[in-house]
């Protein structure tokens, strides 16, 4: 049989990886169990009764439970009266059995050394840690009176204590990282929802306003000039198709807008609303991102004008300099409702500011007694990191 021939079975992909918190807890449990098992084996080598062996096992099991269920789960209650009580109970479990088991128990205080680093603050923690290490060295000297044994026990206590502290903190840090990843995912979903709502507002709001305006115009013309009314209906159909396309592109996550097309559309819609339009466009070939941002600003400005103003004149100016491009929309007859309009306040303007800041630009609004100005300025080339820093500074 050809070993390379297909067998008809799907290839094995192996077991899925364990979640990080479970993997970390598994490693911690294995290490703590190994340390405890070494201590228990030392007890088994002693000529003690079965009751003493059961007692040693109970003490080791209690120490394991404290380390895994209390200290390895950074539950925010370590520095409380209950936390200090658990620490005192652990101290009793690592020191009192020495009276019965002697030198076989000198490895267990390493758990206490690690716990004091978890519970106490820096200076008291390291002071207590040093006292535990010195005490175990002194106890070992009482048993053997050998300097090498005393040094070995002290170093062993230091090593076990640091391992216990590091692994206990590891599980807490893994849990924090997991929680942070969940929060990042939640924020990503929230930002995507905001992007979707912003795109709907910026793209569809203009189209729907234009459709409503042209329907009103077609209704007025249907008896006086059926041909012009038919032309308006054709434009309504085209705008409706564009709105459908916008909705689909919003769902796909990206939308490029042509500034030239938006200028023509804006002029057509404003003239249909009996608003005198003055377009002064001086630009050659803008980058796609710059063109899209300026086109979006133009859409929002025209939508704001149609919804919240009774303007008779509008001037649209587009300029392309050596390093920046700008768009300015000025209309007259600024009503009080336009001062409080979403497009000139926290709604549409905020959306436009977010879009402009993404590429290092800015959006400004100026209110005058009989004039409303909306201006956007964006760089032709931008530093993404510098733009992010500016946006962060503005938000703070």
ROGURO-37490 format. One record per residue (C-alpha): residue number from 1; residue in one letter; y negated, x negated, z negated. Coordinates in nm, 4 decimals. Layout:
<sites>
  nr rest    north     east       up
 NUM    A        Y        X        Z
...
</sites>
This chain:
<sites>
  nr rest    north     east       up
   1    X   0.0000   0.0000   0.0000
   2    X  -0.3446  -0.1235   0.0855
   3    X  -0.5264  -0.1703  -0.2454
   4    X  -0.8612  -0.1072  -0.0753
   5    X  -0.7533   0.2298   0.0630
   6    X  -0.9168   0.5372  -0.0933
   7    X  -0.7025   0.7147  -0.3503
   8    X  -0.8712   1.0543  -0.3286
   9    X  -1.0016   1.0284  -0.6861
  10    X  -1.3690   0.9762  -0.7711
  11    X  -1.4498   0.6255  -0.8950
  12    X  -1.4595   0.5792  -1.2681
  13    X  -1.8112   0.5444  -1.4026
  14    X  -1.7144   0.4488  -1.7554
  15    X  -1.8251   0.6080  -2.0789
  16    X  -2.1885   0.7166  -2.1134
  17    X  -2.3978   0.4907  -2.3372
  18    X  -2.4443   0.5995  -2.6958
  19    X  -2.7911   0.7192  -2.8010
  20    X  -2.9907   0.4360  -2.9552
  21    X  -3.0140   0.5844  -3.3102
  22    X  -2.6376   0.6424  -3.3245
  23    X  -2.5683   0.2933  -3.1915
  24    X  -2.8029   0.1357  -3.4478
  25    X  -2.6488   0.3345  -3.7323
  26    X  -2.3021   0.2308  -3.6137
  27    X  -2.3978  -0.1378  -3.6220
  28    X  -2.5555  -0.1027  -3.9668
  29    X  -2.2521   0.0831  -4.1023
  30    X  -2.0139  -0.1832  -3.9682
  31    X  -2.2130  -0.4715  -4.1238
  32    X  -2.2580  -0.3010  -4.4615
  33    X  -1.8910  -0.2041  -4.4687
  34    X  -1.7924  -0.5646  -4.3954
  35    X  -2.0070  -0.6979  -4.6811
  36    X  -1.8642  -0.4372  -4.9170
  37    X  -1.5079  -0.5060  -4.8051
  38    X  -1.5472  -0.8761  -4.8840
  39    X  -1.6566  -0.7895  -5.2374
  40    X  -1.3687  -0.5442  -5.2795
  41    X  -1.1149  -0.8034  -5.1607
  42    X  -1.2468  -1.0446  -5.4235
  43    X  -1.1814  -0.7788  -5.6876
  44    X  -0.8267  -0.7234  -5.5586
  45    X  -0.7511  -1.0916  -5.6161
  46    X  -0.8283  -1.0530  -5.9850
  47    X  -0.5593  -0.9689  -6.2426
  48    X  -0.7137  -0.6296  -6.3275
  49    X  -0.5697  -0.2849  -6.3831
  50    X  -0.5531  -0.0051  -6.1241
  51    X  -0.8303   0.1749  -6.3099
  52    X  -1.0583  -0.1253  -6.2703
  53    X  -0.9804  -0.1371  -5.8990
  54    X  -1.0670   0.2331  -5.8643
  55    X  -1.3893   0.1713  -6.0555
  56    X  -1.4847  -0.1170  -5.8286
  57    X  -1.4140   0.0940  -5.5221
  58    X  -1.6274   0.3763  -5.6626
  59    X  -1.9178   0.1399  -5.7292
  60    X  -1.8941  -0.0081  -5.3790
  61    X  -1.8759   0.3396  -5.2243
  62    X  -2.1865   0.4427  -5.4203
  63    X  -2.3724   0.1330  -5.3022
  64    X  -2.2728   0.2044  -4.9415
  65    X  -2.3880   0.5648  -4.9713
  66    X  -2.7256   0.4562  -5.1099
  67    X  -2.7801   0.2034  -4.8321
  68    X  -2.6714   0.4286  -4.5448
  69    X  -2.7941   0.7691  -4.6588
  70    X  -3.1130   0.6661  -4.8382
  71    X  -3.2479   0.3235  -4.7503
  72    X  -3.1308   0.3123  -4.3870
  73    X  -3.3090   0.6440  -4.3222
  74    X  -3.6778   0.5745  -4.3725
  75    X  -3.7477   0.9242  -4.5005
  76    X  -4.0922   0.8569  -4.6452
  77    X  -3.9662   0.9054  -5.0039
  78    X  -3.8819   0.5455  -5.0880
  79    X  -4.2010   0.4834  -5.2888
  80    X  -4.1722   0.7913  -5.5075
  81    X  -4.0303   0.8458  -5.8566
  82    X  -3.7030   0.9500  -5.6929
  83    X  -3.7015   0.6336  -5.4815
  84    X  -3.7595   0.4152  -5.7865
  85    X  -3.4825   0.6025  -5.9680
  86    X  -3.2389   0.5302  -5.6844
  87    X  -3.3425   0.1637  -5.6973
  88    X  -3.2752   0.1532  -6.0746
  89    X  -2.9314   0.3114  -6.0208
  90    X  -2.8531   0.0506  -5.7566
  91    X  -2.9594  -0.2268  -5.9963
  92    X  -2.7153  -0.0916  -6.2536
  93    X  -2.4329  -0.0806  -5.9947
  94    X  -2.4830  -0.4449  -5.8912
  95    X  -2.5346  -0.5996  -6.2371
  96    X  -2.3208  -0.4056  -6.4882
  97    X  -1.9881  -0.4514  -6.3023
  98    X  -2.0397  -0.8296  -6.3307
  99    X  -1.9477  -0.7895  -6.6982
 100    X  -1.6037  -0.6627  -6.5901
 101    X  -1.5339  -0.8355  -6.2604
 102    X  -1.7187  -1.1608  -6.3178
 103    X  -1.7584  -1.4008  -6.0268
 104    X  -1.5852  -1.1588  -5.7837
 105    X  -1.8938  -0.9344  -5.7992
 106    X  -2.1662  -1.1932  -5.7364
 107    X  -2.1926  -1.1004  -5.3663
 108    X  -2.2968  -0.7383  -5.4317
 109    X  -2.6560  -0.7980  -5.5597
 110    X  -2.7519  -0.8809  -5.1990
 111    X  -2.7810  -0.5033  -5.1451
 112    X  -3.0335  -0.4807  -5.4294
 113    X  -3.2303  -0.7771  -5.2917
 114    X  -3.2692  -0.6015  -4.9579
 115    X  -3.3578  -0.2690  -5.1201
 116    X  -3.6466  -0.4072  -5.3258
 117    X  -3.8033  -0.5329  -5.0015
 118    X  -3.7772  -0.1776  -4.8633
 119    X  -3.9101   0.0079  -5.1684
 120    X  -4.1683  -0.2147  -5.3371
 121    X  -4.4967  -0.3393  -5.1948
 122    X  -4.5301  -0.6925  -5.0624
 123    X  -4.6113  -0.8982  -5.3743
 124    X  -4.3865  -0.7084  -5.6212
 125    X  -4.1100  -0.6930  -5.3572
 126    X  -4.0921  -1.0673  -5.2961
 127    X  -4.1290  -1.1362  -5.6677
 128    X  -3.8329  -0.9088  -5.7450
 129    X  -3.6391  -1.0576  -5.4529
 130    X  -3.6894  -1.4103  -5.5921
 131    X  -3.5895  -1.2998  -5.9433
 132    X  -3.2666  -1.1447  -5.8102
 133    X  -3.1793  -1.4648  -5.6237
 134    X  -3.2534  -1.6816  -5.9311
 135    X  -3.0593  -1.4509  -6.1595
 136    X  -2.7508  -1.4676  -5.9375
 137    X  -2.7758  -1.8458  -5.9275
 138    X  -2.7984  -1.8516  -6.3080
 139    X  -2.5013  -1.6132  -6.3456
 140    X  -2.2944  -1.8277  -6.1114
 141    X  -2.3838  -2.1331  -6.3237
 142    X  -2.2475  -1.9506  -6.6303
 143    X  -1.9171  -1.8969  -6.4530
 144    X  -1.8528  -2.2406  -6.2995
 145    X  -2.1352  -2.4751  -6.4080
 146    X  -2.1196  -2.6256  -6.0578
 147    X  -2.4507  -2.6863  -5.8731
 148    X  -2.2871  -2.6341  -5.5328
 149    X  -2.1519  -2.2929  -5.6415
 150    X  -2.4904  -2.1943  -5.7797
 151    X  -2.6627  -2.2969  -5.4556
 152    X  -2.4024  -2.1150  -5.2454
 153    X  -2.4449  -1.7914  -5.4421
 154    X  -2.8245  -1.8091  -5.4220
 155    X  -2.8195  -1.8690  -5.0462
 156    X  -2.5614  -1.5942  -5.0002
 157    X  -2.7813  -1.3499  -5.1930
 158    X  -3.0855  -1.4439  -4.9828
 159    X  -2.8898  -1.4027  -4.6587
 160    X  -2.7328  -1.0704  -4.7580
 161    X  -3.0646  -0.9355  -4.8828
 162    X  -3.2473  -1.0227  -4.5618
 163    X  -2.9642  -0.8792  -4.3488
 164    X  -2.9683  -0.5557  -4.5494
 165    X  -3.3478  -0.5325  -4.5212
 166    X  -3.3551  -0.6132  -4.1491
 167    X  -3.0773  -0.3730  -4.0526
 168    X  -3.2202  -0.0919  -4.2667
 169    X  -3.5568  -0.1386  -4.0971
 170    X  -3.3790  -0.1528  -3.7613
 171    X  -3.2501   0.2009  -3.7910
 172    X  -3.5936   0.3256  -3.8972
 173    X  -3.7610   0.1442  -3.6072
 174    X  -3.5071   0.2789  -3.3582
 175    X  -3.5762   0.6307  -3.4870
 176    X  -3.9516   0.5709  -3.4490
 177    X  -3.9058   0.4416  -3.0946
 178    X  -3.6929   0.7438  -3.0101
 179    X  -3.9583   0.9733  -3.1536
 180    X  -4.2301   0.7873  -2.9600
 181    X  -4.0344   0.8218  -2.6362
 182    X  -4.0009   1.1950  -2.6992
 183    X  -4.3759   1.2170  -2.7629
 184    X  -4.4497   1.0191  -2.4451
 185    X  -4.2270   1.2561  -2.2485
 186    X  -4.4061   1.5545  -2.4017
 187    X  -4.7453   1.4070  -2.3143
 188    X  -4.6271   1.3399  -1.9581
 189    X  -4.5262   1.7047  -1.9239
 190    X  -4.8608   1.8124  -2.0678
 191    X  -5.0521   1.5868  -1.8281
 192    X  -4.8530   1.7236  -1.5360
 193    X  -4.9395   2.0779  -1.6438
 194    X  -5.3061   1.9824  -1.6672
 195    X  -5.2860   1.8223  -1.3218
 196    X  -5.1278   2.1357  -1.1820
 197    X  -5.3924   2.3603  -1.3393
 198    X  -5.6701   2.1272  -1.2199
 199    X  -5.5374   2.1234  -0.8653
 200    X  -5.5022   2.5008  -0.8599
 201    X  -5.8587   2.5370  -0.9807
 202    X  -6.0016   2.2840  -0.7374
 203    X  -5.7986   2.3726  -0.4267
 204    X  -5.7212   2.7432  -0.4487
 205    X  -6.0403   2.8544  -0.6209
 206    X  -6.2469   2.7549  -0.3191
 207    X  -6.0106   2.9191  -0.0702
 208    X  -5.9945   3.2472  -0.2619
 209    X  -6.3730   3.2570  -0.2990
 210    X  -6.4122   3.1980   0.0749
 211    X  -6.1594   3.4712   0.1550
 212    X  -6.3420   3.7233  -0.0657
 213    X  -6.6768   3.6323   0.0914
 214    X  -6.5509   3.6591   0.4471
 215    X  -6.3786   3.9907   0.3791
 216    X  -6.7108   4.1301   0.2594
 217    X  -6.8793   3.9955   0.5726
 218    X  -6.6074   4.1390   0.7973
 219    X  -6.6440   4.4755   0.6241
 220    X  -7.0168   4.4787   0.7025
 221    X  -6.9600   4.3759   1.0650
 222    X  -6.6637   4.5976   1.1495
 223    X  -6.8835   4.8836   1.2759
 224    X  -7.1859   4.6926   1.4067
 225    X  -7.0043   4.4056   1.5747
 226    X  -6.6254   4.4456   1.5963
 227    X  -6.5914   4.1151   1.7841
 228    X  -6.7631   3.9139   1.5104
 229    X  -6.5611   4.1030   1.2507
 230    X  -6.2451   4.0005   1.4372
 231    X  -6.3592   3.6388   1.4349
 232    X  -6.4103   3.6597   1.0597
 233    X  -6.0620   3.8059   1.0169
 234    X  -5.9182   3.5144   1.2137
 235    X  -6.1018   3.2728   0.9839
 236    X  -5.9663   3.4638   0.6827
 237    X  -5.6167   3.4211   0.8235
 238    X  -5.6727   3.0489   0.8701
 239    X  -5.8106   3.0091   0.5176
 240    X  -5.5132   3.2041   0.3800
 241    X  -5.2737   2.9693   0.5572
 242    X  -5.4659   2.6741   0.4169
 243    X  -5.4427   2.8248   0.0671
 244    X  -5.0662   2.8615   0.1082
 245    X  -5.0429   2.5006   0.2208
 246    X  -5.2546   2.3937  -0.0778
 247    X  -5.0236   2.5769  -0.3168
 248    X  -4.7236   2.3970  -0.1704
 249    X  -4.8885   2.0569  -0.1878
 250    X  -4.9964   2.1176  -0.5465
 251    X  -4.6306   2.1781  -0.6329
 252    X  -4.5300   1.8569  -0.4530
 253    X  -4.7769   1.6590  -0.6637
 254    X  -5.0138   1.5093  -0.4084
 255    X  -5.2873   1.6404  -0.1837
 256    X  -5.5082   1.4505   0.0593
 257    X  -5.8316   1.6154   0.1665
 258    X  -6.0418   1.5323   0.4684
 259    X  -6.4097   1.5028   0.3837
 260    X  -6.5060   1.5885   0.7415
 261    X  -6.3024   1.9082   0.7393
 262    X  -6.4395   2.0076   0.4004
 263    X  -6.7946   1.9549   0.5268
 264    X  -6.7331   2.1834   0.8248
 265    X  -6.5646   2.4428   0.6043
 266    X  -6.8448   2.4297   0.3464
 267    X  -7.1119   2.4793   0.6109
 268    X  -6.9206   2.7729   0.7604
 269    X  -6.8688   2.9455   0.4267
 270    X  -7.2268   2.8935   0.3067
 271    X  -7.3732   3.0188   0.6344
 272    X  -7.1495   3.3252   0.6108
 273    X  -7.3067   3.3895   0.2703
 274    X  -7.6550   3.3760   0.4262
 275    X  -7.7310   3.0417   0.2607
 276    X  -7.9286   2.7905   0.4607
 277    X  -7.7303   2.4649   0.4721
 278    X  -7.8635   2.1164   0.5326
 279    X  -7.5890   1.8587   0.5830
 280    X  -7.6818   1.4910   0.5906
 281    X  -7.3617   1.2855   0.6173
 282    X  -7.3797   0.9098   0.6659
 283    X  -7.0321   0.7617   0.6289
 284    X  -6.7896   0.5890   0.8619
 285    X  -6.4329   0.5608   0.7397
 286    X  -6.3778   0.6160   0.3689
 287    X  -6.0523   0.5245   0.1918
 288    X  -5.8153   0.8175   0.1423
 289    X  -5.8617   0.8327  -0.2355
 290    X  -6.2394   0.8210  -0.2079
 291    X  -6.2441   1.0846   0.0661
 292    X  -6.0157   1.3122  -0.1377
 293    X  -6.2289   1.2847  -0.4520
 294    X  -6.5551   1.3525  -0.2665
 295    X  -6.3952   1.6410  -0.0749
 296    X  -6.2765   1.7882  -0.4059
 297    X  -6.6265   1.7556  -0.5515
 298    X  -6.7662   1.9287  -0.2427
 299    X  -6.5179   2.2138  -0.2798
 300    X  -6.5962   2.2615  -0.6471
 301    X  -6.9710   2.2455  -0.5871
 302    X  -6.9588   2.5067  -0.3111
 303    X  -6.7264   2.7292  -0.5157
 304    X  -6.9596   2.7042  -0.8129
 305    X  -7.2575   2.7895  -0.5933
 306    X  -7.0878   3.0986  -0.4456
 307    X  -6.9664   3.2282  -0.7800
 308    X  -7.2586   3.1625  -1.0100
 309    X  -7.5752   3.1363  -0.8029
 310    X  -7.7959   3.3435  -0.5758
 311    X  -7.9176   3.0368  -0.3912
 312    X  -8.0809   3.0623  -0.0486
 313    X  -8.0792   2.6933   0.0333
 314    X  -7.8277   2.4145  -0.0181
 315    X  -7.8526   2.0477   0.0725
 316    X  -7.5421   1.8312   0.0994
 317    X  -7.5940   1.4551   0.1245
 318    X  -7.3192   1.1968   0.1744
 319    X  -7.3962   0.8264   0.1658
 320    X  -7.1762   0.5208   0.2093
 321    X  -7.3111   0.1932   0.0742
 322    X  -7.1645  -0.1523   0.0689
 323    X  -6.9605  -0.0955  -0.2468
 324    X  -6.9889   0.2750  -0.3280
 325    X  -6.9884   0.6181  -0.1677
 326    X  -7.1744   0.9184  -0.3054
 327    X  -7.1979   1.2915  -0.2513
 328    X  -7.4856   1.5050  -0.3706
 329    X  -7.5136   1.8849  -0.3675
 330    X  -7.8479   2.0472  -0.4468
 331    X  -7.9133   2.4206  -0.4456
 332    X  -8.2095   2.6327  -0.5491
 333    X  -8.2452   2.9559  -0.7481
 334    X  -8.0578   2.8306  -1.0541
 335    X  -7.9646   3.1355  -1.2525
 336    X  -7.8873   3.1256  -1.6228
 337    X  -7.5238   3.2097  -1.5534
 338    X  -7.4907   2.8956  -1.3401
 339    X  -7.6083   2.6856  -1.6330
 340    X  -7.3126   2.8195  -1.8305
 341    X  -7.0680   2.8325  -1.5413
 342    X  -6.7287   2.6662  -1.5600
 343    X  -6.8107   2.4512  -1.2627
 344    X  -7.1182   2.3141  -1.4346
 345    X  -6.9753   2.2945  -1.7835
 346    X  -6.6407   2.2120  -1.9338
 347    X  -6.4162   2.3604  -1.6661
 348    X  -6.4610   2.2446  -1.3089
 349    X  -6.6964   1.9594  -1.3985
 350    X  -6.4449   1.8167  -1.6425
 351    X  -6.1766   1.8311  -1.3728
 352    X  -6.4053   1.6491  -1.1317
 353    X  -6.4947   1.3876  -1.3926
 354    X  -6.1254   1.3200  -1.4533
 355    X  -6.0601   1.2749  -1.0810
 356    X  -6.3591   1.0464  -1.0350
 357    X  -6.2771   0.8313  -1.3400
 358    X  -5.9253   0.7795  -1.2080
 359    X  -6.0726   0.5607  -0.9344
 360    X  -6.3610   0.4201  -1.1386
 361    X  -6.6286   0.6734  -1.0363
 362    X  -6.8494   0.9238  -1.2153
 363    X  -6.9791   1.2789  -1.1819
 364    X  -7.3198   1.3883  -1.3104
 365    X  -7.5002   1.7218  -1.3273
 366    X  -7.8725   1.7857  -1.3597
 367    X  -8.0319   2.1195  -1.4429
 368    X  -8.3904   2.1868  -1.3396
 369    X  -8.5891   2.5117  -1.3667
 370    X  -8.5212   2.6023  -1.0021
 371    X  -8.2657   2.3457  -0.8960
 372    X  -7.9063   2.2524  -0.9684
 373    X  -7.7767   1.9074  -0.8717
 374    X  -7.4167   1.7882  -0.8654
 375    X  -7.3629   1.4218  -0.7819
 376    X  -7.0473   1.2137  -0.7513
 377    X  -7.0381   0.8385  -0.7001
 378    X  -6.7157   0.6413  -0.6522
 379    X  -6.6486   0.2779  -0.5613
 380    X  -6.4914   0.2000  -0.2253
 381    X  -6.2688  -0.0534  -0.3997
 382    X  -6.1796  -0.0295  -0.7643
 383    X  -5.9994  -0.2118  -1.0412
 384    X  -5.7377   0.0252  -1.1855
 385    X  -5.7345  -0.1481  -1.5245
 386    X  -6.1136  -0.1545  -1.5480
 387    X  -6.1249   0.2167  -1.4650
 388    X  -5.8681   0.2880  -1.7370
 389    X  -6.0707   0.0897  -1.9886
 390    X  -6.3885   0.2780  -1.8969
 391    X  -6.2098   0.6128  -1.9253
 392    X  -6.0703   0.5162  -2.2675
 393    X  -6.4117   0.4042  -2.3868
 394    X  -6.5696   0.7305  -2.2701
 395    X  -6.3045   0.9380  -2.4467
 396    X  -6.3519   0.7474  -2.7729
</sites>
